[in-house]
Amino acid sequence: MKQDVRNSTRDNRERIIQTAAKLIIERGIANTSLADIARAAHISKGTLFYYYPTKGDLIFDITERHMKHMSGKILRWVDDAARDVPPEKILKLVFETITAAEARGEIHLYLIQEALTNNPSLRARFAEEYRRWREVIETGIKRLFPNETEYSTVSWIILALIDGCLLHSLLGTDRLPLEQMAQYLNRSSGIV
């Protein structure tokens, strides 16, 4: 019986998060109410409020899930860096993976917009997660190039490139030359 309750709780949370993320992509955070989410998820408002008393609580869970997903991608990059995979290939794969996840990219940008305009606590979460991502990237660079000294600078550059590539991909600008970008970083920095 306890297992059924846990599964039901997990299923309800999952349905709420998936529905909310979809509506946020379609309408934006400001134009998505908890009532809209309850209706689209086919649950009562009371059930939704049981799990998420405020929209902020729900946004935090969506953000946390999104950040964990993105962090997982970066951690896999670090794991690849520990193997004998050429640095250019690792970078290209990171950029491709991030830019290929269109729905997650849209959520990422909506959440950043919300963090920048209306939600200081969400902004603080993003700042902390970006700090952690940069540290993870720096760890990967150290594994690839143990004798280098500019780890911090290169980690900032890669993090900024990830966001920039995501933005250009979502805008549908010209196809990004990811392979050439990785090759250029390799030639110009001497460490990537």
Summary of the structure (lengths in Angstrom):
residues: 192
radius of gyration: 19.2
end to end distance: 53.7
largest distance: 60.9
contacts: 558
relative contact order: 0.11
helix: 82%
strand: 0%
